[in-house]
Amino acid sequence: METKMMNENPKYKAGLAVRRAVLGDEYVNNSLANADEFMAPIQQLLTENAWGEVWVRDGLPRKTRSMLNLAMLTALNRPNELKLHIKGALNNGVTKEEMCEIFLQAAVYCGAPAGLDSFKIAQQVFKDEAAKAAKS
């Protein structure tokens, strides 16, 4: 999916580096490899704008950005992105205890079902990551 034009775009380059650092090479490589003609524009938009403009800013540490994403994705009921960003949050140093507090806070303000779903998704991610680590 990566075209020469994207590779030369400074926002794309910066965004790709941050995206890889947060989400991991495996996920990013799969996303780019699976981006056909239909999906390529959204991959470019997200890499350049979310990752290449916002995540690169100095105003907040990556850990804080991850914590905010967990709360927002819980509030918006976005389980697929939440699962992905739980992994990213772990990569950015967010602890399980901090995630517990984030999801408890979200449960109070966004509703118990939203909080409970986030706990369940996080629990599965923790199990999956532990199994992956055990195989290594």
PEDANOR-V812347 format. One line per field, one symbol per residue. ss: DSSP state (H for helix, E for strand, L for the rest). phi: phi as a letter, one per 40 degrees, with the letter a starting at -180 (. if undefined). burial: # if it has 16 or more other ideal C-beta (glycine too) atoms within 10 Angstrom, else .. A space follows every 50 residues. Layout:
ss=???
phi=???
burial=???
This chain:
ss=LLLHHHHHLHHHHHHHHHHHHHHLHHHHHHHHHLLLHHHHHHHHHHHHHH HHHHLLLLLLLHHHHHHHHHHHHHHLLLHHHHHHHHHHHHHLLLLHHHHH HHHHHHHHHHLHHHHHHHHHHHHHHHHHHHHHHHHL
phi=.ccddccccdccccccccdccccgddccdcccccccdccdccccdccccc ccbccccccbcddcdccccdccccccfbccccdccccccdccgccccccd cccccccccbhddcccdcccccdccccccccccccc
burial=.....#..#.##.######.###....#..##..#.......##..##.. ##..#......#..###.###.##.......###########.#....#. .##..##..#...##.###.##..#...........
